[in-house]
Every structure is written in structure tokens, then in C-alpha cells.
Amino acid sequence: RGYLYAGLEFGSECYCGHKVQASNVSESECNMECKGERSRTCGGANRLSIYRLELAQESARRYGSAIFRGCFRRPDNVSIALPVSQRMLNMSVDQCVDFCTEKEYPLAALAGTACRCGFPTTLFTLHEREDEQLCAQKCAGEEFESCGTAEYLLVYQTQVQDNRCMDRRFLPTRAKQLVALASFPGAGNTWARHLIELATGFYTGSYYFDGSLYNKGFKGERDHWRSGRTICIKTHESGQKEIESFDSAILLIRNPYKALMAEFNRKYGGHIGFAAHTHWKGKEWPEFVANYAPWWATHTLDWLRYGRRVLVVHFEDLKRDLFAQLQRMVRLLGTATSEDRLLCVEGQKDGNFKRSGLRKLEYDPYTPEMRKMISGYIKTVDAALKLRNLSGVPDDYCPR
């Protein structure tokens, strides 16, 4: 869940936190075997076996309200890259994050006894992460925290919103071309629209009207899709006539196993909700897979066959390397966007359209028969992509 420390107590209790506010005792006092692993020790009576988690994922690891971004080499022109700074003899993560939050900066960088604040820019992109051990110098004011060094900065993202990419408007003149943002349902179209709007500053439109998305800030939702006031048009259509209505397209493809589950959750739980247990275990799920899995394949095949100027973007690549993939998408959209704006988008990437991961299914909903069927569709799509000299589907589409 993104905490820095794990504490095991009494053989069967687990605690999490960012600070350890207790004194060390002899290891012999942690003398209880773990209930689930007899050969290991899980604390004792009122005694905790403490583990520090060094490899927590970037943007999953939180420190209070701040998000851990990683360890980075001190940038050249540091006073320009991180323009506000203060020396703190009693340095701690809290102190630096609070200082930069008060100064209204989205980044807090700890450099030993110096706290620096700024924005992600071309001078400090946060793309070249270093080994966290290089930043492992203890904080002067907090024994169990790391505060970086003069050369290697430990960076946290504060709760301050980076407003450099938050302005959005309709196109000032009618678009000469209609660009589709095409995807199978559940492939991340709403998230991609959020990213495109932040990256370009222009609203996206939709082939359909969804009042809940309009209320969440997608103001292009109410426009007719041919209005020409929006930068691109969301569509799940896959017929020849509908596809040929567009001059070009960004085709978003996602692992069908993930896309089918996401769309099933949306269908029965809303844009950020979840389907109930009874839906997964009832007749709804098998019927859904039987109807929607073939559509996952035909949707991509139709767009590759009938679409004009189709840019293929894999959802997984967008998650892994958002900056480079957004650059590709913006180029197709024909709008100029600064690198600083794209760096701003990276910091605001989730928006309000991400399901919490806390309610993942505790079992695999796919039967062997379903997997065999879907595997065949994946191979068909992979071959179609390669036939057009495009990279095939990502490896994780086919579990080994």
C-alpha cells in the first residue's frame, strides 16, 4: 500500500507506516514464529520485527499526502531548476514537503540539509532515476528517514496542483480534419482523453453523450461530434462507414484480459466503480466475455483495414512511457505543445478516472475455455499489426 516500513508482531499481526517512533531492543525479544511460515520470525509480545521497503514503486509509495518520485542526480543550474530553497538543520521529509507546499510548488527535493522546491521542467525532468541508495543519507531531524545529499536529491510530489497544464478550451477555429480517439470499451479511452486535454489545452469530443463525463469536466461531451470545436473524438465504433467518417485516428489497444474486466466493471459499477460479486459469479460474466471478446479483435482489425492515418498506441506503453507516447499522439493531432507542459501532465496523469486497486478480484474470472478463445484473438491481432510493419502486441498479452 505504499508505506516505507512493515512491522510484524505476535506471529500474525502486520503494521505499516512511514515512521518508527520506538527504541531498538534485543533481537532475541522477537521470538515468535510466523503463523504462515514457521521458519521465520514475526516479532513477539509487544515487539515488532521491522522491515524497510527499498523498492516500492514510484507513484505508489506515499509519504502522508506526498507521492514519492525517486532519487535523482542534482541538476545543472539547480538554482534555476529548483528556484526556492531553504537550509533546514533539523531536516525531515515532513518539513521539506510542508515548506514547498506553503510556497505552492509541486516538487519538494531533499538535498541533505537543504530543501529545494520547483516544477518538473526540461532542466529537471524526473526521467533519469538513480539508485535509491545514493540518496540514503539519514535526515538530521528524523532517524528513520532519508534526506538525500548535496549531489543526489530525494524528490516528493506535494499536493500542490501544477497549473501549467490545467487550462482547457474549445478550438478557436473549426478543425479542418476529424481525428478519432478509437478504442474498444475498457481500453482507457477516458484516461487518454484526460491526458490529451492536459497536453494540448483543448477539449476532446465524443461520438456519444455521457452526462457523468460532462459533469467531471469533459465539456466537449455535449458538442455534436462533427462540430469541429474539439481536438479529437472518442469512439468505440468499428464499422467501415463509421471509421471512414474520420480523416485520421489514434487507435488505443489494451490487453483484452484487462480491457474486458475494466468494461465489465464500468457496465455494472460506473466509470470508477466495480461490478458486484454476484455479477462475476452469475451468468452475466460468461455472456459478456462470449459477446465482447470477438469484438476486441474485430475493432482493431476494422480500424487497421478502413482507417486513414492510424496511429497505434498500446495502453501499456502509455502507462510505461507516458511522455514519449503523448509526444506521438500530439504530433498526429497537429498541435504544438511545450515539453514543460508534457512534464506537467506526467504529474497530473491519474486525474479522477482511475479505479482504486483495493478491490481486485481474489480469483481468476477467466476459465480455460475463455483463455483459449481470447488467446486466438490476440494472435490474430498480433499478426495484423505485424503485417503493417507495426510492433505486435506487448508480451504480457500472452501469459507464459
PLY file of the C-alpha trace (Angstrom):
ply
format ascii 1.0
element vertex 400
property float x
property float y
property float z
element edge 399
property int vertex1
property int vertex2
end_header
0.00 0.00 0.00
2.98 2.30 -0.47
4.31 2.56 3.11
8.01 2.72 3.90
8.07 0.29 6.86
6.43 -3.04 7.67
6.21 -4.23 11.28
5.44 -7.85 12.18
4.15 -8.62 15.68
2.85 -11.52 17.74
3.32 -14.08 14.95
0.29 -12.91 12.97
-0.08 -9.11 13.04
1.13 -6.71 10.34
1.54 -2.94 10.76
2.54 -0.29 8.20
3.86 3.25 8.49
6.32 5.89 7.34
7.98 6.42 10.74
9.24 4.17 13.50
8.73 6.03 16.76
10.15 3.46 19.17
13.53 2.38 20.50
15.54 -0.67 19.46
15.52 -3.77 21.69
17.44 -7.02 21.55
16.58 -9.21 18.55
16.08 -12.12 20.95
12.88 -10.42 22.18
11.37 -11.01 18.72
10.87 -14.70 19.34
7.54 -15.74 17.81
7.34 -17.83 14.66
5.20 -16.50 11.80
1.87 -18.34 11.70
2.13 -18.74 7.93
5.87 -19.51 7.71
7.19 -21.46 10.68
10.87 -20.96 9.85
10.61 -17.13 10.05
10.25 -14.73 12.98
7.30 -12.35 13.20
8.05 -10.19 16.24
6.96 -11.05 19.77
4.67 -9.84 22.52
4.70 -6.03 22.16
7.77 -6.40 19.96
7.96 -5.64 16.23
10.26 -7.11 13.57
10.78 -4.08 11.30
11.44 -4.19 7.55
12.23 -1.17 5.41
10.87 -1.36 1.86
13.52 -0.04 -0.52
11.88 -0.94 -3.84
8.34 0.41 -3.55
7.00 1.54 -6.95
7.27 5.15 -7.97
3.89 6.92 -7.60
2.61 4.05 -5.46
4.73 5.00 -2.46
3.26 7.81 -0.45
4.53 9.82 2.46
1.43 11.22 4.09
-0.19 13.22 1.28
3.04 13.45 -0.77
3.96 10.96 -3.54
7.50 9.57 -3.65
9.10 10.24 -7.08
12.58 8.82 -6.51
16.28 9.65 -6.19
17.77 11.98 -8.82
21.17 13.50 -9.58
21.44 17.20 -8.73
20.53 19.08 -11.92
22.85 21.56 -13.60
21.71 25.12 -12.89
19.98 23.84 -9.75
19.02 27.35 -8.65
17.04 27.76 -11.91
15.65 24.22 -11.98
14.56 24.36 -8.31
14.36 28.11 -7.64
13.19 28.19 -4.00
15.36 26.70 -1.27
15.90 26.79 2.45
18.51 25.28 4.74
17.00 23.12 7.47
19.31 21.96 10.23
16.53 19.73 11.59
15.62 18.39 8.15
12.85 15.80 7.71
10.58 14.79 4.83
7.59 16.43 6.54
9.43 19.73 6.98
10.56 19.95 3.34
7.19 18.85 1.90
5.36 21.34 4.14
7.75 24.15 3.16
7.32 23.54 -0.61
3.55 23.14 -0.20
3.41 26.51 1.58
5.45 28.06 -1.25
2.97 26.50 -3.73
5.37 24.22 -5.61
4.53 20.67 -6.72
8.04 19.26 -6.12
9.95 19.01 -2.85
13.60 17.93 -3.24
15.63 16.98 -0.17
19.38 17.61 -0.53
20.92 16.76 2.85
20.21 19.82 4.96
18.80 21.85 2.04
15.16 21.72 0.92
14.54 22.81 -2.67
11.20 23.43 -4.43
10.20 23.70 -8.08
8.36 22.27 -11.09
9.30 19.41 -13.43
10.97 21.13 -16.41
13.42 20.28 -19.17
16.15 21.16 -16.64
14.79 18.60 -14.17
12.53 16.10 -15.95
12.45 13.32 -13.33
13.08 10.82 -16.15
16.56 9.65 -15.11
16.14 7.92 -11.76
19.17 6.87 -9.73
19.67 4.01 -7.28
17.85 4.97 -4.09
20.90 4.01 -2.03
22.66 7.14 -3.37
20.05 9.23 -1.50
20.10 7.13 1.68
21.73 9.70 3.99
19.73 9.91 7.22
17.73 13.03 8.00
19.13 15.23 10.76
15.68 15.59 12.30
14.30 12.07 11.78
16.44 9.00 12.39
14.46 6.57 10.21
14.10 8.81 7.14
16.40 9.50 4.19
17.05 13.12 3.19
19.30 12.81 0.14
22.67 14.53 -0.28
24.02 17.66 -1.94
24.57 15.63 -5.15
21.61 13.22 -5.06
18.16 14.62 -4.32
15.24 12.68 -2.88
12.09 14.04 -4.57
8.46 14.04 -3.42
5.42 15.42 -5.24
3.36 17.64 -2.96
-0.41 18.14 -3.06
0.04 21.48 -4.88
-1.54 21.24 -8.33
0.73 22.05 -11.25
-1.47 24.55 -13.11
0.77 24.83 -16.18
-1.38 22.22 -17.98
-4.81 22.74 -16.41
-6.25 25.34 -18.80
-8.61 23.91 -21.43
-10.80 25.48 -24.12
-12.53 24.75 -27.40
-10.57 25.13 -30.65
-10.53 28.82 -31.71
-11.28 27.91 -35.36
-13.16 24.94 -36.77
-10.95 21.86 -37.18
-10.15 21.03 -40.81
-9.89 17.31 -40.01
-11.84 14.95 -37.79
-9.50 12.84 -35.64
-10.85 9.77 -33.86
-9.63 8.54 -30.50
-10.75 4.99 -31.17
-10.70 2.11 -28.72
-12.50 -0.98 -27.60
-14.51 -0.21 -24.43
-12.39 -0.63 -21.30
-9.14 0.20 -23.09
-8.56 3.50 -21.26
-10.24 5.98 -23.64
-11.43 8.29 -20.83
-7.93 8.35 -19.33
-6.40 9.06 -22.76
-8.86 11.95 -23.25
-7.80 13.39 -19.88
-4.12 13.22 -20.95
-4.79 14.73 -24.39
-6.78 17.63 -22.92
-4.00 18.42 -20.44
-1.29 18.05 -23.11
-2.96 20.21 -25.78
-5.14 22.56 -23.74
-8.16 21.72 -25.94
-11.34 19.78 -25.13
-11.96 16.37 -26.65
-15.33 15.36 -28.06
-17.33 12.15 -28.18
-19.39 10.15 -30.65
-21.79 9.59 -27.74
-23.04 11.81 -24.91
-22.20 10.75 -21.35
-23.59 13.15 -18.74
-21.37 11.78 -15.97
-18.25 12.61 -18.00
-19.59 16.08 -18.82
-20.08 16.69 -15.10
-16.49 15.60 -14.48
-15.13 18.34 -16.73
-15.25 16.90 -20.27
-17.02 19.97 -21.68
-16.71 18.75 -25.27
-19.07 15.90 -24.40
-22.16 17.96 -25.29
-20.90 19.06 -28.71
-22.01 17.15 -31.78
-19.03 15.05 -32.83
-18.85 16.89 -36.16
-18.85 20.37 -34.56
-15.13 20.86 -35.26
-14.60 22.52 -31.87
-12.74 19.60 -30.24
-9.21 18.25 -30.77
-10.32 14.62 -31.25
-13.43 12.45 -30.92
-13.85 9.45 -28.62
-15.42 6.49 -30.40
-15.87 2.76 -29.86
-17.39 2.28 -33.34
-15.92 -0.36 -35.62
-17.98 -0.41 -38.82
-16.50 0.63 -42.19
-18.89 3.54 -42.71
-18.27 4.97 -39.21
-14.48 4.56 -39.48
-14.34 6.25 -42.89
-16.11 9.31 -41.38
-12.76 10.26 -39.80
-9.69 11.71 -41.51
-7.20 10.14 -39.08
-7.19 8.22 -35.82
-5.33 7.35 -32.66
-6.11 3.68 -32.10
-5.74 2.74 -28.43
-5.25 -1.00 -27.82
-5.21 -2.70 -24.41
-4.60 -6.25 -23.18
-8.02 -7.90 -23.72
-7.97 -9.64 -20.35
-7.65 -6.24 -18.63
-9.95 -4.38 -21.05
-12.79 -6.90 -20.68
-12.65 -6.73 -16.88
-12.49 -2.90 -16.94
-15.53 -2.65 -19.22
-17.44 -5.22 -17.13
-16.71 -3.11 -14.02
-17.87 0.05 -15.84
-21.02 -1.65 -17.11
-22.08 -2.79 -13.64
-20.31 -0.25 -11.41
-19.83 3.03 -13.34
-16.65 4.76 -14.58
-14.69 4.29 -11.36
-16.82 1.65 -9.63
-16.81 -2.14 -9.54
-19.12 -4.95 -10.55
-20.61 -6.86 -7.62
-19.51 -10.36 -6.70
-22.87 -11.73 -7.88
-22.24 -10.36 -11.39
-18.85 -12.08 -11.67
-20.21 -15.38 -10.37
-23.54 -15.21 -12.20
-24.39 -15.65 -15.87
-23.52 -12.02 -16.71
-19.73 -12.53 -16.89
-19.64 -15.61 -19.21
-22.21 -14.00 -21.52
-20.23 -10.75 -21.54
-16.95 -12.50 -22.47
-18.64 -14.53 -25.21
-20.06 -11.34 -26.80
-17.26 -8.84 -26.18
-14.05 -10.88 -26.71
-14.61 -11.25 -30.50
-15.39 -7.52 -30.70
-11.99 -6.73 -29.09
-10.32 -8.32 -32.13
-12.66 -7.05 -34.87
-12.45 -3.48 -33.51
-8.67 -3.34 -34.09
-8.83 -5.25 -37.39
-11.50 -2.89 -38.77
-9.59 0.27 -37.85
-6.39 -1.11 -39.38
-8.30 -2.02 -42.56
-10.54 1.03 -43.08
-8.88 3.81 -41.08
-6.86 6.63 -42.66
-3.59 7.67 -41.00
-3.96 5.39 -37.98
-1.51 5.83 -35.09
-1.47 2.71 -32.91
-0.86 3.33 -29.20
-0.76 0.48 -26.71
-2.31 1.36 -23.35
0.57 -0.44 -21.63
3.18 1.69 -23.46
1.26 4.84 -22.49
1.46 3.82 -18.83
5.13 2.82 -19.06
6.45 5.81 -21.06
3.76 8.47 -20.97
5.99 11.33 -22.14
7.14 9.67 -25.39
3.70 8.26 -26.25
1.99 11.61 -25.62
4.52 13.26 -27.93
3.48 10.82 -30.69
-0.22 11.50 -30.08
0.20 15.29 -30.02
2.14 15.18 -33.30
-0.73 13.35 -35.02
-3.19 15.88 -33.59
-1.15 18.63 -35.26
-0.87 20.94 -32.28
2.26 22.47 -30.76
2.88 21.59 -27.12
5.89 22.51 -24.99
7.93 19.82 -23.22
7.27 21.58 -19.91
3.55 21.14 -20.46
4.01 17.41 -21.10
6.10 17.15 -17.92
3.22 18.83 -16.09
0.85 16.17 -17.48
3.07 13.42 -16.04
2.48 14.86 -12.57
-1.32 15.06 -13.09
-1.65 11.84 -15.07
-4.24 9.97 -13.00
-6.94 12.64 -12.80
-10.24 11.39 -11.36
-10.64 8.43 -13.68
-8.64 5.65 -12.03
-10.27 2.79 -10.21
-8.82 2.10 -6.79
-6.77 -1.09 -6.87
-8.01 -2.13 -3.44
-10.90 -4.23 -4.73
-9.09 -6.57 -7.08
-10.71 -9.95 -7.55
-9.25 -12.65 -5.35
-9.60 -15.23 -8.12
-9.09 -15.50 -11.88
-12.50 -14.95 -13.55
-11.32 -16.49 -16.83
-11.96 -20.18 -17.44
-9.50 -22.25 -19.54
-12.04 -22.18 -22.39
-12.25 -18.38 -22.24
-8.44 -18.10 -22.24
-8.13 -20.40 -25.25
-10.64 -18.28 -27.19
-9.02 -14.94 -26.23
-5.54 -16.28 -26.98
-6.66 -16.96 -30.56
-7.92 -13.38 -30.93
-4.63 -12.00 -29.57
-2.65 -13.97 -32.18
-4.91 -12.65 -34.96
-4.43 -9.02 -33.87
-0.68 -9.52 -33.38
-0.35 -10.87 -36.95
-2.43 -7.99 -38.37
-0.21 -5.39 -36.69
3.00 -7.03 -37.88
1.60 -7.28 -41.42
1.54 -3.46 -41.44
5.15 -3.28 -40.16
3.97 -2.23 -36.70
5.21 -3.74 -33.48
2.95 -6.61 -32.39
1.06 -6.78 -29.12
3.10 -6.44 -25.89
4.43 -9.70 -24.42
2.19 -9.62 -21.38
-0.92 -10.14 -23.57
0.05 -13.81 -23.72
0.78 -15.16 -20.22
3.60 -17.69 -20.29
0 1
1 2
2 3
3 4
4 5
5 6
6 7
7 8
8 9
9 10
10 11
11 12
12 13
13 14
14 15
15 16
16 17
17 18
18 19
19 20
20 21
21 22
22 23
23 24
24 25
25 26
26 27
27 28
28 29
29 30
30 31
31 32
32 33
33 34
34 35
35 36
36 37
37 38
38 39
39 40
40 41
41 42
42 43
43 44
44 45
45 46
46 47
47 48
48 49
49 50
50 51
51 52
52 53
53 54
54 55
55 56
56 57
57 58
58 59
59 60
60 61
61 62
62 63
63 64
64 65
65 66
66 67
67 68
68 69
69 70
70 71
71 72
72 73
73 74
74 75
75 76
76 77
77 78
78 79
79 80
80 81
81 82
82 83
83 84
84 85
85 86
86 87
87 88
88 89
89 90
90 91
91 92
92 93
93 94
94 95
95 96
96 97
97 98
98 99
99 100
100 101
101 102
102 103
103 104
104 105
105 106
106 107
107 108
108 109
109 110
110 111
111 112
112 113
113 114
114 115
115 116
116 117
117 118
118 119
119 120
120 121
121 122
122 123
123 124
124 125
125 126
126 127
127 128
128 129
129 130
130 131
131 132
132 133
133 134
134 135
135 136
136 137
137 138
138 139
139 140
140 141
141 142
142 143
143 144
144 145
145 146
146 147
147 148
148 149
149 150
150 151
151 152
152 153
153 154
154 155
155 156
156 157
157 158
158 159
159 160
160 161
161 162
162 163
163 164
164 165
165 166
166 167
167 168
168 169
169 170
170 171
171 172
172 173
173 174
174 175
175 176
176 177
177 178
178 179
179 180
180 181
181 182
182 183
183 184
184 185
185 186
186 187
187 188
188 189
189 190
190 191
191 192
192 193
193 194
194 195
195 196
196 197
197 198
198 199
199 200
200 201
201 202
202 203
203 204
204 205
205 206
206 207
207 208
208 209
209 210
210 211
211 212
212 213
213 214
214 215
215 216
216 217
217 218
218 219
219 220
220 221
221 222
222 223
223 224
224 225
225 226
226 227
227 228
228 229
229 230
230 231
231 232
232 233
233 234
234 235
235 236
236 237
237 238
238 239
239 240
240 241
241 242
242 243
243 244
244 245
245 246
246 247
247 248
248 249
249 250
250 251
251 252
252 253
253 254
254 255
255 256
256 257
257 258
258 259
259 260
260 261
261 262
262 263
263 264
264 265
265 266
266 267
267 268
268 269
269 270
270 271
271 272
272 273
273 274
274 275
275 276
276 277
277 278
278 279
279 280
280 281
281 282
282 283
283 284
284 285
285 286
286 287
287 288
288 289
289 290
290 291
291 292
292 293
293 294
294 295
295 296
296 297
297 298
298 299
299 300
300 301
301 302
302 303
303 304
304 305
305 306
306 307
307 308
308 309
309 310
310 311
311 312
312 313
313 314
314 315
315 316
316 317
317 318
318 319
319 320
320 321
321 322
322 323
323 324
324 325
325 326
326 327
327 328
328 329
329 330
330 331
331 332
332 333
333 334
334 335
335 336
336 337
337 338
338 339
339 340
340 341
341 342
342 343
343 344
344 345
345 346
346 347
347 348
348 349
349 350
350 351
351 352
352 353
353 354
354 355
355 356
356 357
357 358
358 359
359 360
360 361
361 362
362 363
363 364
364 365
365 366
366 367
367 368
368 369
369 370
370 371
371 372
372 373
373 374
374 375
375 376
376 377
377 378
378 379
379 380
380 381
381 382
382 383
383 384
384 385
385 386
386 387
387 388
388 389
389 390
390 391
391 392
392 393
393 394
394 395
395 396
396 397
397 398
398 399
